[in-house]
Amino acid sequence: MSKLKHSILALVSAAAICGATSASAASFELWNGSAWVNSGSVTFTGPTTASYIGNSLPCTANFSVSVSGGVAVVTGASFTGSSACNGIVASNFNWGMTPGAAGGYTGANPPFTGAPTLTGPLSSVSISGIRIFLPAPLNVTCPSTTGSGTINGVLESSGSGSNRFVFKGALGPCSVQTQNGGGLSPSTPVRVI
C-alpha cells in the first residue's frame, strides 16, 4: 500500500510540473525580415476612442512596444488626429503586455460589438499599468491620478490575416477601445507562440 501511495504521489507531482510548464510558455515573437525572433521593437498604430461620461474622443494611437526574450512592454504611447488627441498624456510606463496561449482565444468573434471579425489563430493579450490623462474639455485622468488599469484584447497572429490587435476596456470612469471596424496594426509582423 505504501508503494502505491508513493507512485500516485509521484504521478501527481509530475503532472503538476508539466501542467505548470506548459501554462506559462506563451511569448511574443517578431519577424525581422528573414526569421522569427523573440527580441526587438514594434509600433502598433490604429484608430482608438477614449470615452468619459458619454463624451468620446476618436484618435489614432501609437503604442511603442519593446520585446525582450519574448516578454513585451509598452514603453510609450502617443495620440494624434486633433488638438485634443495631441493633448492626451500617457504615463506610468512600462505597461506590461501579456499574451494568452498561442491560438488560445476561443471567445466570441468579433470579440466585442464594433470589432472586426478576426482571422485565426487568435490570442488574448492584456495590457496592464495603463494611466492616461484626457485634456479639455474632459480634463480627467483614467483610471485615477495614482492608479492604473488593464485592458484586454485579441491579436491576430501574423500570417492569419492582417495581424490586427483589437481591445476594449474600462479605466475607472473612462472606457477605451479600438474604433468600430478597426484595430491597431504592427509595424512588423507579430505572433504569440
C-alpha positions in Angstrom: 0.0 0.0 0.0 2.9 2.3 0.8 4.4 1.8 -2.7 1.1 2.6 -4.3 0.8 5.9 -2.3 4.4 6.9 -3.4 3.6 6.0 -7.0 0.4 8.1 -7.0 2.2 11.0 -5.3 5.0 10.9 -7.9 2.5 10.8 -10.8 0.5 13.8 -9.4 3.7 15.8 -8.8 5.0 15.1 -12.4 1.6 16.1 -13.8 1.6 19.3 -11.8 5.1 20.2 -13.0 4.2 19.5 -16.7 1.0 21.5 -16.4 2.7 24.5 -14.8 5.4 24.5 -17.5 3.0 24.4 -20.5 0.7 27.1 -19.0 3.5 29.7 -18.7 5.1 29.2 -22.1 3.3 31.8 -24.2 5.5 34.6 -25.5 5.8 37.2 -28.3 7.9 36.9 -31.5 8.6 39.5 -34.2 9.5 38.9 -37.8 12.9 40.6 -38.6 12.6 40.1 -42.4 14.2 36.7 -42.5 13.3 34.9 -39.2 11.1 35.0 -36.2 13.0 36.4 -33.2 12.0 36.9 -29.6 13.6 40.4 -29.1 13.2 43.7 -30.9 10.8 46.6 -31.1 7.4 47.2 -32.8 4.9 50.1 -33.0 1.2 49.3 -33.0 -0.8 52.1 -34.8 -4.5 52.5 -35.4 -7.9 54.1 -34.6 -9.0 54.3 -31.0 -11.6 56.0 -29.0 -11.5 57.2 -25.3 -14.8 58.0 -23.7 -15.7 59.7 -20.4 -19.4 60.2 -19.3 -20.7 59.9 -22.8 -18.1 62.2 -24.4 -16.0 60.4 -27.0 -12.5 61.3 -28.3 -11.6 59.5 -31.5 -7.8 59.4 -32.2 -5.1 57.5 -33.8 -3.0 55.7 -31.2 0.7 54.7 -31.4 2.0 52.2 -28.9 5.8 51.7 -28.8 6.5 48.1 -27.7 9.8 46.5 -26.7 10.1 42.7 -26.8 13.0 41.0 -24.9 13.2 37.3 -24.6 9.5 37.1 -25.7 8.4 39.4 -22.9 6.7 42.6 -24.2 6.2 46.0 -22.5 4.7 49.2 -23.9 7.4 51.8 -23.4 5.4 54.8 -24.8 2.1 55.9 -26.2 1.1 58.9 -28.2 -2.2 60.0 -29.8 -2.9 62.1 -32.9 -5.8 63.3 -35.0 -6.9 66.5 -33.3 -5.6 69.1 -30.8 -7.4 67.2 -28.1 -5.8 63.9 -29.1 -2.4 65.5 -29.2 -3.0 66.7 -25.6 -3.5 63.1 -24.3 -0.7 62.3 -21.9 0.1 58.6 -21.2 2.1 57.8 -18.1 3.1 55.1 -15.6 5.4 53.3 -18.1 6.3 50.5 -18.7 2.9 48.9 -19.3 3.0 45.1 -19.2 1.8 43.4 -22.3 0.9 39.8 -21.5 -0.1 37.1 -24.1 -2.5 34.3 -23.6 -1.7 30.9 -25.1 -1.0 30.8 -28.8 -4.2 30.2 -30.6 -5.8 30.1 -27.2 -8.5 32.7 -27.7 -11.9 30.8 -28.1 -14.3 33.6 -27.2 -16.7 35.5 -29.5 -15.5 36.6 -32.9 -15.8 39.6 -33.3 -14.6 39.9 -29.7 -16.9 42.8 -28.9 -19.5 44.9 -30.6 -17.9 47.1 -33.3 -14.8 45.0 -33.6 -14.0 43.4 -36.9 -14.3 39.7 -37.5 -10.7 38.4 -37.0 -8.9 35.6 -38.7 -7.3 32.9 -36.5 -5.3 31.7 -34.9 -6.2 34.3 -32.3 -4.5 35.0 -28.9 -5.8 37.1 -26.0 -3.5 39.9 -25.0 -3.8 42.2 -21.9 -2.0 45.5 -21.3 -1.6 46.5 -17.6 -0.3 49.5 -15.8 -2.2 52.0 -18.0 -2.8 55.6 -17.0 -3.8 58.4 -19.4 -4.8 62.0 -19.0 -7.6 63.2 -21.3 -7.3 67.0 -21.8 -10.0 69.7 -22.0 -12.9 69.6 -22.3 -12.7 66.3 -20.4 -9.8 67.0 -18.0 -9.7 63.6 -16.4 -7.0 61.1 -15.5 -8.1 57.5 -16.2 -8.4 55.4 -14.1 -7.1 57.9 -11.5 -4.1 60.2 -10.8 -2.4 57.4 -8.8 -3.9 54.2 -10.0 -3.5 52.2 -13.2 -5.8 49.9 -15.2 -5.8 47.0 -17.6 -7.4 46.5 -21.0 -8.0 43.1 -22.7 -7.8 42.4 -26.3 -7.3 39.9 -29.1 -4.4 39.6 -31.5 -4.5 38.0 -35.0 -1.2 36.1 -35.3 0.9 37.1 -38.3 0.1 35.1 -41.4 -3.5 34.6 -40.4 -4.9 37.9 -41.5 -4.0 41.5 -41.2 -2.3 40.9 -37.8 -4.6 43.4 -36.0 -4.8 44.0 -32.3 -8.3 45.0 -31.0 -9.2 45.9 -27.5 -11.9 47.3 -25.3 -11.8 48.1 -21.6 -12.7 50.3 -18.7 -10.1 52.6 -17.0 -12.0 53.8 -14.0 -14.6 56.4 -15.2 -13.3 56.1 -18.7 -13.6 53.5 -21.4 -11.1 52.9 -24.3 -11.3 50.7 -27.3 -10.3 50.3 -30.9 -12.7 52.2 -33.2 -15.6 50.3 -34.9 -14.3 48.1 -37.6 -10.7 48.9 -36.9 -7.7 47.7 -35.0 -4.1 48.5 -34.3 -1.6 47.2 -36.9 2.0 46.4 -36.0 5.0 48.0 -37.9 6.5 44.5 -38.2 4.6 41.1 -38.0 3.9 39.8 -34.5 2.8 36.5 -33.2 2.2 34.6 -30.0 3.8 31.2 -29.5 
